[in-house]
Amino acid sequence: MTDKLKIIPLGGLGEIGLNMMAFEYEDTIIVVDCGLMFPEDYMLGIDIVIPDVSYLIENKDKVKAFFITHGHEDHVGALPFVLKEVNAPIYATMLTIGLIENKLNEHNLLKQTTFESVRPRDVVEVGPFSVEPIRVCHSIVDAVSYAITTPIGTVIHTGDFKIDQTPVDGELLDFARFSDYGEKGVLALLSDSTNVESEGYSLSESKVGEYLDEIFSNTTGRIIVAAFSSNIHRMQQVINTCKKYGRKLAVNGRSMIANIRIARSLGYLSVPDGVIVDVEELKELHPERVALLTTGSQGEPMSVLIRMAMDSHKHLKIDKGDTVILSSKFIPGNEKAISNMMNHLYRRGAEVIYEKVSEVHVSGHGSQEELKAMLNMTKPKCFVPVHGEYRHLVRHARLAMKTGVKEENVVVAEDGNVIELTKDGIAINGEVDSGRVFVDGKGVGDVGDMVLKDRRHLSRDGMVMALIALDSKTGDVLYGPDIVTRGLIFEEESEHLLDGAREAVEIALMEANKEVKTDTAVLTEEVRLALRRFFNKSLERKPVILPMVVEV
């Protein structure tokens, strides 16, 4: 029997999103979470990003289970792609399973996937691991941490959490179980670092209900609430407020409709009779009796709200006097899109309420005092900050040391590091393959750094094509050179520049000897270099140059 537990982050350490952590003991691996991240600005054309799971594929016979903390995309979004390579049972709470099933059904993976529903305080045995889910509060229903007991000790992985003393559903974070483990002895704590830069405590989700109540009581026109489709508590509060003020609520957005259906069927969402109506029925109602719950709070290009803002939605329009509530945080990178959407909403006469001017959104992640409370409850010997950019991890590590964790027992790791844990301590010992895999349409991993580099090159400097037809025997030019540009210049107003480019190619062809002229590969390179020199000199630009030399 080994005396070492390997903890291997495959995503989520050094970035926001992509959360995935493997625990390996002897011949068994269990994985906590399997998330995606949305593309950053430089990832042109990329739809989503998933973790590199090469290590799991190489050791697929060892992978016995996936344990999912909650149903957000950054914790479950990569499952449809990873399960095709590494199939193992999925353990999660009921709502999380419902959301995953809906996702896998879209990828035709539902029949080949095994689910095991767990409840807080259940204990699941997987090889040498004994895993107990522990109730936590977050911005989605049914979120849990996992206490993972191994032959060398217990590790607690918090997942995303906050300490909410007045949660909407009354389900408090399970202080008792965390404290019980703390009294028994926790070998290592892996804790959410997302909000470590925020002092004090995160506001309760119920505070949003208070502000919604205030807005609804003072608004006479239509109210449009845009929120994340996974935030069941937020939906419940909108429904409750509509009921209180006699408004009919229409729901729009495919993911919003699907998640409400799932949450209602599992008993996580209570909808009084007659509150939710079809969108078509809104036309017959006075504006002060109308509310709309929709997606699009991030300014997503094809979302319902952006189409309403752009006046391009078939059935829904923004009218003067409407109040739009953006009940979600501005995800970094989306600020410009959201700002543009808000400007269009104002142009159409709407009032826009968002987190910077009203408490219509609260974080689902614990701030510094809550992170300290988790450390003090669990009293870990060792500590690994997870879920955050590198600066978040460092600051959380410092916070842990302030609560009494010894510096030599605190490890700030990154994706791919192999963290070795023994009864005596913790250290990083080696690396495995890790990184980001880009999903572009149906292609998974076929777009790499070089492709992205080409896309960035094209977006900055455009493209030039040179079309030439040659006699295959003599090398004489039969057609061309014809110069076509895209994203470089407006051709109709720059004929003199294109003439200069053609002349540069003609000179290169004239100077080439017969051997070069009959070797299309060499001649293609000569044409490319001639055009590269010309545009660099004339425009100080370096477009992508694609010579097309054809022998006839």
C-alpha positions as CSV (number, residue, x, y, z in Angstrom):
1,M,0.0,0.0,0.0
2,T,1.3,3.5,-0.9
3,D,1.4,6.3,1.6
4,K,0.9,9.0,-1.0
5,L,-2.2,10.6,-2.5
6,K,-1.8,12.4,-5.8
7,I,-3.9,15.5,-6.4
8,I,-3.7,16.7,-10.0
9,P,-5.4,19.9,-11.1
10,L,-6.3,19.6,-14.8
11,G,-8.1,23.0,-14.9
12,G,-9.2,25.9,-12.6
13,L,-5.8,26.8,-11.1
14,G,-4.5,29.9,-12.8
15,E,-7.8,30.8,-14.5
16,I,-11.5,31.4,-13.8
17,G,-13.4,28.4,-15.1
18,L,-12.2,25.1,-16.5
19,N,-12.5,23.5,-13.1
20,M,-11.3,19.9,-12.9
21,M,-9.3,18.0,-10.2
22,A,-8.1,14.4,-10.2
23,F,-7.4,12.4,-7.0
24,E,-5.3,9.3,-7.5
25,Y,-4.5,6.7,-4.9
26,E,-2.8,3.5,-6.1
27,D,-4.9,2.1,-9.1
28,T,-8.0,4.4,-8.6
29,I,-8.7,7.9,-9.9
30,I,-11.7,10.0,-9.0
31,V,-12.4,13.3,-10.7
32,V,-14.1,16.3,-9.1
33,D,-15.8,18.5,-11.6
34,C,-15.4,18.7,-15.4
35,G,-15.8,22.3,-16.5
36,L,-15.3,24.6,-19.5
37,M,-14.4,28.2,-19.9
38,F,-15.5,30.7,-22.4
39,P,-13.0,32.0,-25.0
40,E,-10.9,35.0,-24.2
41,D,-10.5,37.9,-26.7
42,Y,-7.5,36.4,-28.5
43,M,-9.3,33.1,-29.2
44,L,-10.8,34.2,-32.4
45,G,-13.7,32.0,-33.6
46,I,-13.4,29.6,-30.7
47,D,-16.8,28.5,-29.1
48,I,-15.6,27.1,-25.8
49,V,-12.4,25.9,-24.1
50,I,-12.2,22.5,-22.3
51,P,-9.3,21.0,-20.2
52,D,-6.7,18.8,-21.8
53,V,-7.5,15.4,-20.3
54,S,-4.6,13.5,-21.9
55,Y,-3.6,12.2,-18.4
56,L,-7.0,10.7,-17.8
57,I,-7.1,9.1,-21.3
58,E,-3.7,7.5,-20.7
59,N,-5.0,6.2,-17.3
60,K,-8.7,5.6,-18.3
61,D,-8.8,2.2,-16.7
62,K,-8.0,3.8,-13.3
63,V,-10.8,6.5,-13.6
64,K,-13.7,5.1,-11.6
65,A,-16.0,8.2,-11.1
66,F,-16.8,11.8,-11.6
67,F,-18.0,13.8,-8.6
68,I,-19.7,17.0,-9.6
69,T,-20.1,19.9,-7.1
70,H,-22.9,21.8,-8.9
71,G,-24.4,22.5,-12.3
72,H,-22.6,25.6,-13.6
73,E,-20.9,25.4,-17.0
74,D,-17.5,25.9,-15.5
75,H,-18.0,22.7,-13.5
76,V,-20.0,20.5,-15.9
77,G,-19.6,22.0,-19.4
78,A,-16.8,19.8,-20.6
79,L,-18.5,16.5,-19.7
80,P,-20.0,15.9,-23.2
81,F,-16.5,16.0,-24.6
82,V,-14.6,14.2,-21.9
83,L,-17.1,11.3,-21.5
84,K,-16.4,10.4,-25.2
85,E,-12.8,9.6,-24.2
86,V,-13.2,8.6,-20.5
87,N,-16.5,7.1,-19.5
88,A,-17.2,6.7,-15.8
89,P,-20.2,7.0,-13.5
90,I,-21.3,10.5,-12.5
91,Y,-22.1,11.2,-8.9
92,A,-24.1,14.4,-8.2
93,T,-27.1,15.9,-6.5
94,M,-30.5,15.7,-8.2
95,L,-30.7,19.1,-9.8
96,T,-27.1,18.8,-11.0
97,I,-27.9,15.5,-12.6
98,G,-31.0,17.0,-14.3
99,L,-28.9,19.8,-15.8
100,I,-26.2,17.3,-16.9
101,E,-28.8,14.9,-18.5
102,N,-30.2,17.8,-20.5
103,K,-26.7,18.7,-21.8
104,L,-25.7,15.1,-22.6
105,N,-29.0,14.5,-24.4
106,E,-28.1,17.2,-26.9
107,H,-24.9,15.3,-27.6
108,N,-26.6,11.9,-27.8
109,L,-24.6,10.6,-24.8
110,L,-27.4,10.0,-22.3
111,K,-27.8,6.3,-22.9
112,Q,-24.1,5.5,-22.4
113,T,-23.8,7.5,-19.2
114,T,-24.4,6.1,-15.7
115,F,-25.7,8.5,-13.0
116,E,-25.7,8.0,-9.3
117,S,-27.7,10.6,-7.3
118,V,-26.3,11.6,-4.0
119,R,-27.6,13.7,-1.1
120,P,-25.7,15.7,1.5
121,R,-24.3,13.4,4.2
122,D,-24.5,10.3,2.0
123,V,-21.3,8.4,1.9
124,V,-20.1,6.8,-1.4
125,E,-17.4,4.2,-1.5
126,V,-15.2,4.1,-4.6
127,G,-12.1,1.9,-4.2
128,P,-10.0,3.3,-1.4
129,F,-12.0,6.6,-1.4
130,S,-14.9,7.3,0.9
131,V,-16.7,10.4,-0.4
132,E,-19.3,12.5,1.4
133,P,-21.1,15.5,-0.1
134,I,-21.6,18.4,2.3
135,R,-24.3,21.1,1.7
136,V,-23.0,24.5,0.7
137,C,-24.6,27.8,-0.5
138,H,-23.9,29.1,-3.9
139,S,-25.7,30.9,-6.8
140,I,-27.3,27.6,-7.9
141,V,-29.4,25.1,-6.0
142,D,-28.0,21.8,-4.8
143,A,-24.4,22.7,-4.6
144,V,-22.1,20.6,-2.4
145,S,-18.5,20.3,-1.2
146,Y,-16.9,16.8,-1.0
147,A,-15.1,15.3,1.9
148,I,-12.8,12.7,0.4
149,T,-11.5,10.2,3.0
150,T,-8.4,8.2,1.9
151,P,-6.1,5.7,3.7
152,I,-3.8,8.6,4.6
153,G,-6.4,11.1,5.8
154,T,-9.3,13.3,4.7
155,V,-9.2,16.0,2.0
156,I,-12.1,18.5,1.7
157,H,-12.8,20.1,-1.7
158,T,-15.1,23.0,-1.2
159,G,-16.2,23.6,-4.7
160,D,-17.8,27.0,-5.1
161,F,-19.3,28.3,-1.9
162,K,-20.4,31.2,0.2
163,I,-21.8,31.4,3.8
164,D,-25.4,32.7,3.3
165,Q,-27.2,33.0,6.7
166,T,-30.6,33.7,4.9
167,P,-30.7,31.5,1.8
168,V,-33.8,31.7,-0.4
169,D,-34.5,28.0,0.0
170,G,-33.6,27.8,3.7
171,E,-30.8,25.3,3.0
172,L,-27.8,26.5,5.1
173,L,-24.2,25.6,4.6
174,D,-23.7,22.5,6.8
175,F,-21.5,24.1,9.5
176,A,-21.8,21.0,11.7
177,R,-20.3,18.5,9.1
178,F,-17.4,20.8,8.3
179,S,-16.7,21.3,12.0
180,D,-17.0,17.5,12.6
181,Y,-14.4,16.9,10.1
182,G,-12.3,19.7,11.5
183,E,-12.5,18.0,15.0
184,K,-11.6,14.6,13.6
185,G,-8.7,16.0,11.5
186,V,-8.5,17.3,8.0
187,L,-5.3,16.5,6.2
188,A,-5.8,19.1,3.4
189,L,-8.4,21.7,2.4
190,L,-8.8,22.7,-1.3
191,S,-10.9,25.9,-1.2
192,D,-12.6,28.3,-3.6
193,S,-10.4,31.4,-4.2
194,T,-12.7,33.4,-6.6
195,N,-13.6,36.2,-4.2
196,V,-10.5,36.3,-2.1
197,E,-9.9,40.0,-3.1
198,S,-13.2,41.0,-1.5
199,E,-13.2,42.0,2.2
200,G,-15.9,41.1,4.6
201,Y,-18.8,38.9,3.7
202,S,-20.7,38.4,0.4
203,L,-24.3,39.6,0.5
204,S,-27.1,37.1,0.9
205,E,-29.1,36.0,-2.1
206,S,-32.3,37.1,-0.3
207,K,-31.0,40.7,-0.5
208,V,-31.7,40.6,-4.3
209,G,-35.3,39.8,-3.5
210,E,-35.6,42.9,-1.4
211,Y,-34.3,45.1,-4.2
212,L,-36.5,43.4,-6.7
213,D,-39.5,44.1,-4.4
214,E,-38.5,47.8,-4.3
215,I,-38.1,48.0,-8.1
216,F,-41.4,46.2,-8.8
217,S,-43.3,48.4,-6.3
218,N,-42.1,51.6,-8.0
219,T,-42.4,50.6,-11.6
220,T,-45.5,51.2,-13.8
221,G,-44.2,49.9,-17.1
222,R,-43.0,46.5,-18.2
223,I,-40.2,44.8,-16.3
224,I,-37.6,42.7,-18.1
225,V,-35.3,40.6,-15.9
226,A,-32.2,39.1,-17.5
227,A,-30.3,36.5,-15.4
228,F,-28.2,33.4,-15.7
229,S,-30.4,30.5,-16.6
230,S,-28.9,28.3,-13.9
231,N,-29.7,30.7,-11.0
232,I,-32.9,28.9,-9.7
233,H,-33.0,31.1,-6.6
234,R,-33.0,34.2,-8.7
235,M,-35.8,32.8,-10.8
236,Q,-37.8,31.9,-7.7
237,Q,-37.5,35.5,-6.3
238,V,-38.7,36.9,-9.7
239,I,-41.6,34.6,-9.6
240,N,-42.5,35.4,-6.0
241,T,-42.3,39.2,-6.7
242,C,-44.5,38.8,-9.8
243,K,-47.1,37.0,-7.7
244,K,-47.0,39.7,-5.0
245,Y,-47.5,42.6,-7.5
246,G,-50.0,40.8,-9.8
247,R,-47.7,40.6,-12.8
248,K,-47.8,37.9,-15.4
249,L,-44.4,36.4,-16.2
250,A,-43.3,35.2,-19.6
251,V,-40.1,33.2,-19.9
252,N,-37.9,33.4,-23.0
253,G,-34.5,31.8,-23.9
254,R,-34.0,28.1,-24.6
255,S,-31.8,27.4,-21.6
256,M,-34.0,29.4,-19.3
257,I,-37.1,27.5,-20.3
258,A,-35.3,24.2,-20.1
259,N,-33.8,24.8,-16.6
260,I,-37.2,26.0,-15.2
261,R,-38.8,22.8,-16.5
262,I,-36.0,20.7,-14.9
263,A,-36.2,22.6,-11.6
264,R,-40.0,22.4,-11.4
265,S,-40.1,18.7,-12.2
266,L,-37.6,18.0,-9.4
267,G,-39.3,20.3,-6.9
268,Y,-36.6,23.0,-6.7
269,L,-38.8,25.7,-8.1
270,S,-42.3,26.6,-6.9
271,V,-44.5,28.4,-9.5
272,P,-48.0,29.5,-8.3
273,D,-50.8,28.8,-10.8
274,G,-51.4,31.5,-13.4
275,V,-48.1,33.4,-12.9
276,I,-46.2,32.1,-15.9
277,V,-47.9,32.7,-19.2
278,D,-47.0,32.4,-22.9
279,V,-45.2,35.3,-24.5
280,E,-48.2,35.8,-26.9
281,E,-50.5,36.6,-24.0
282,L,-48.4,39.6,-23.0
283,K,-49.8,41.6,-25.9
284,E,-53.2,41.6,-24.3
285,L,-52.0,42.9,-20.9
286,H,-51.4,46.4,-19.6
287,P,-47.6,47.1,-19.2
288,E,-47.9,47.4,-15.4
289,R,-49.1,43.8,-15.3
290,V,-46.2,42.4,-17.4
291,A,-42.8,40.9,-16.6
292,L,-40.4,39.0,-18.8
293,L,-37.6,36.6,-17.6
294,T,-34.9,36.1,-20.2
295,T,-31.3,35.2,-21.0
296,G,-28.8,37.7,-22.4
297,S,-27.4,39.5,-19.4
298,Q,-23.9,39.2,-20.9
299,G,-24.8,40.8,-24.3
300,E,-24.5,37.4,-26.1
301,P,-24.9,38.1,-29.8
302,M,-28.0,35.9,-30.5
303,S,-29.6,36.1,-27.1
304,V,-33.2,37.3,-26.6
305,L,-32.3,40.5,-24.9
306,I,-29.7,41.7,-27.4
307,R,-32.2,41.1,-30.2
308,M,-34.8,43.1,-28.3
309,A,-32.2,45.9,-27.8
310,M,-31.3,45.8,-31.5
311,D,-35.1,45.7,-32.4
312,S,-34.6,42.5,-34.4
313,H,-36.7,40.1,-32.3
314,K,-39.8,38.8,-34.1
315,H,-42.2,39.0,-31.2
316,L,-40.7,41.2,-28.5
317,K,-39.8,44.9,-28.7
318,I,-38.4,47.4,-26.2
319,D,-40.9,50.1,-25.5
320,K,-40.5,53.5,-23.9
321,G,-41.1,53.1,-20.2
322,D,-39.7,49.6,-20.0
323,T,-37.4,48.7,-17.1
324,V,-34.6,46.2,-17.8
325,I,-32.9,44.6,-14.8
326,L,-29.5,42.9,-15.6
327,S,-29.5,40.6,-12.6
328,S,-26.0,39.1,-13.0
329,K,-22.4,40.1,-12.7
330,F,-20.5,41.4,-15.7
331,I,-18.2,38.6,-16.6
332,P,-14.7,39.9,-17.4
333,G,-14.3,40.2,-21.2
334,N,-18.0,40.9,-21.7
335,E,-18.0,44.5,-20.5
336,K,-18.0,46.1,-24.0
337,A,-20.8,43.8,-25.3
338,I,-22.9,44.6,-22.2
339,S,-22.2,48.3,-22.5
340,N,-23.2,48.4,-26.2
341,M,-26.4,46.5,-25.3
342,M,-27.3,48.9,-22.5
343,N,-26.8,51.9,-24.9
344,H,-29.2,50.4,-27.4
345,L,-31.8,49.7,-24.6
346,Y,-31.5,53.4,-23.5
347,R,-31.9,54.5,-27.2
348,R,-35.3,52.7,-27.2
349,G,-36.5,54.4,-24.1
350,A,-35.8,51.8,-21.5
351,E,-34.4,52.3,-18.0
352,V,-31.6,49.9,-17.2
353,I,-30.8,48.7,-13.7
354,Y,-27.6,46.7,-13.1
355,E,-25.2,45.7,-10.3
356,K,-23.2,49.0,-10.3
357,V,-26.3,51.1,-9.5
358,S,-28.4,48.7,-7.5
359,E,-28.0,45.4,-5.6
360,V,-29.8,43.3,-8.2
361,H,-27.0,40.7,-8.2
362,V,-24.9,39.2,-5.4
363,S,-21.9,36.9,-5.7
364,G,-22.2,33.2,-5.1
365,H,-18.6,33.1,-3.8
366,G,-17.4,33.7,-0.3
367,S,-15.4,36.8,0.5
368,Q,-12.4,36.9,2.9
369,E,-14.3,36.4,6.2
370,E,-16.2,33.4,4.8
371,L,-12.9,31.9,3.5
372,K,-11.4,32.3,6.9
373,A,-14.5,30.7,8.5
374,M,-14.1,27.6,6.3
375,L,-10.4,27.4,7.3
376,N,-11.3,27.7,11.0
377,M,-14.1,25.1,10.8
378,T,-12.0,22.5,9.0
379,K,-8.7,23.2,10.7
380,P,-6.6,21.7,7.9
381,K,-3.0,20.6,8.3
382,C,-2.3,21.4,4.6
383,F,-3.9,23.9,2.2
384,V,-4.3,24.3,-1.5
385,P,-6.1,27.3,-2.9
386,V,-8.2,26.4,-6.0
387,H,-10.6,28.1,-8.5
388,G,-8.9,31.4,-9.4
389,E,-6.3,33.2,-11.3
390,Y,-2.7,33.0,-9.9
391,R,-3.0,36.2,-7.9
392,H,-6.2,34.8,-6.2
393,L,-4.4,31.6,-5.3
394,V,-1.5,33.5,-3.7
395,R,-3.7,35.8,-1.7
396,H,-5.8,32.9,-0.5
397,A,-2.6,31.1,0.5
398,R,-1.6,34.1,2.6
399,L,-5.0,34.2,4.2
400,A,-4.7,30.5,5.2
401,M,-1.3,31.2,6.9
402,K,-3.0,34.0,8.9
403,T,-5.4,31.5,10.3
404,G,-2.6,29.2,11.4
405,V,-1.7,26.9,8.5
406,K,2.0,26.5,8.5
407,E,3.8,28.0,5.5
408,E,5.5,24.7,4.6
409,N,2.1,23.1,4.4
410,V,0.6,25.6,1.9
411,V,1.0,24.9,-1.8
412,V,0.1,27.3,-4.6
413,A,-0.2,24.9,-7.6
414,E,-1.0,25.3,-11.3
415,D,-2.7,23.1,-13.8
416,G,-0.7,20.0,-14.5
417,N,1.2,20.0,-11.2
418,V,1.3,16.7,-9.3
419,I,0.6,17.5,-5.7
420,E,1.7,14.7,-3.5
421,L,0.1,14.5,-0.1
422,T,1.3,12.3,2.8
423,K,0.4,12.1,6.4
424,D,3.4,14.3,7.1
425,G,3.0,17.0,4.6
426,I,2.5,18.2,1.0
427,A,4.7,19.0,-2.0
428,I,4.6,19.4,-5.7
429,N,6.4,16.5,-7.3
430,G,6.3,16.5,-11.1
431,E,3.9,17.4,-13.9
432,V,1.4,15.8,-16.3
433,D,0.2,17.0,-19.6
434,S,-2.4,19.7,-19.2
435,G,-3.6,22.8,-20.9
436,R,-6.5,24.1,-23.0
437,V,-8.3,22.4,-25.8
438,F,-10.3,24.6,-28.2
439,V,-13.7,23.6,-29.5
440,D,-14.6,25.3,-32.8
441,G,-17.9,24.1,-34.1
442,K,-17.7,20.3,-34.4
443,G,-13.9,20.4,-34.2
444,V,-12.4,19.5,-30.8
445,G,-8.7,20.2,-30.5
446,D,-8.1,20.7,-34.2
447,V,-7.6,24.5,-33.7
448,G,-4.2,25.0,-32.0
449,D,-2.0,28.0,-31.2
450,M,-0.7,28.2,-34.8
451,V,-4.3,28.5,-36.2
452,L,-5.1,31.2,-33.6
453,K,-2.0,33.0,-34.6
454,D,-3.1,32.9,-38.3
455,R,-6.5,34.2,-37.3
456,R,-5.0,37.1,-35.3
457,H,-2.7,37.8,-38.2
458,L,-5.7,37.9,-40.6
459,S,-7.7,40.1,-38.3
460,R,-4.9,42.6,-38.0
461,D,-3.4,42.8,-41.5
462,G,-5.9,41.1,-43.9
463,M,-5.0,38.8,-46.7
464,V,-3.6,39.0,-50.3
465,M,-4.1,36.4,-53.0
466,A,-2.1,36.3,-56.1
467,L,-3.5,34.2,-59.0
468,I,-1.2,33.1,-61.8
469,A,-1.5,30.4,-64.5
470,L,1.7,29.2,-66.2
471,D,2.5,27.0,-69.2
472,S,3.7,23.8,-67.7
473,K,6.4,23.3,-70.3
474,T,7.8,26.8,-70.9
475,G,6.9,28.5,-67.7
476,D,5.3,31.4,-69.7
477,V,2.5,33.3,-67.9
478,L,-0.9,32.5,-69.4
479,Y,-3.0,34.4,-66.9
480,G,-2.4,37.0,-64.3
481,P,-0.9,38.0,-62.0
482,D,-4.4,38.8,-60.6
483,I,-4.2,40.4,-57.1
484,V,-7.2,40.1,-54.7
485,T,-7.2,41.5,-51.2
486,R,-9.5,41.0,-48.2
487,G,-9.3,43.1,-45.0
488,L,-6.3,45.1,-46.3
489,I,-7.5,48.0,-48.5
490,F,-10.7,49.1,-50.3
491,E,-9.7,47.9,-53.8
492,E,-11.8,50.2,-55.8
493,E,-10.0,53.2,-54.3
494,S,-6.5,51.7,-54.4
495,E,-6.1,50.5,-57.9
496,H,-2.7,52.1,-58.1
497,L,-1.6,50.0,-55.1
498,L,-2.8,46.8,-56.8
499,D,-1.0,47.8,-60.0
500,G,2.2,48.2,-58.0
501,A,1.6,44.7,-56.4
502,R,1.1,43.2,-59.9
503,E,4.2,44.9,-61.1
504,A,6.2,43.5,-58.2
505,V,5.0,39.9,-59.1
506,E,5.7,40.4,-62.7
507,I,9.3,41.5,-61.9
508,A,9.7,38.4,-59.8
509,L,8.5,36.2,-62.6
510,M,10.8,37.9,-65.2
511,E,13.8,37.5,-62.9
512,A,13.1,33.8,-62.3
513,N,15.0,31.4,-64.5
514,K,13.4,28.5,-66.4
515,E,14.0,26.0,-63.6
516,V,12.3,28.1,-61.1
517,K,9.4,28.8,-63.4
518,T,8.7,25.1,-63.9
519,D,8.9,24.4,-60.1
520,T,5.6,25.7,-58.7
521,A,6.7,25.3,-55.1
522,V,9.8,27.5,-55.5
523,L,8.0,30.0,-57.7
524,T,5.1,30.3,-55.2
525,E,7.6,31.2,-52.5
526,E,9.3,33.8,-54.8
527,V,5.9,35.4,-55.4
528,R,5.1,35.4,-51.7
529,L,8.4,37.1,-50.8
530,A,7.9,39.8,-53.6
531,L,4.4,40.7,-52.3
532,R,5.6,40.6,-48.7
533,R,8.4,43.1,-49.5
534,F,6.0,45.3,-51.5
535,F,3.3,45.7,-48.9
536,N,5.7,46.1,-46.1
537,K,7.4,48.9,-48.0
538,S,4.3,50.6,-49.3
539,L,1.9,50.2,-46.4
540,E,4.1,49.0,-43.5
541,R,1.7,46.1,-43.1
542,K,2.3,42.3,-43.2
543,P,-0.8,40.7,-44.6
544,V,-1.2,36.9,-45.0
545,I,-0.1,36.2,-48.5
546,L,-1.5,33.3,-50.5
547,P,0.0,32.8,-53.9
548,M,-1.9,30.4,-56.2
549,V,0.3,29.2,-59.0
550,V,-1.4,26.8,-61.4
551,E,0.3,24.9,-64.3
552,V,-1.7,24.5,-67.5
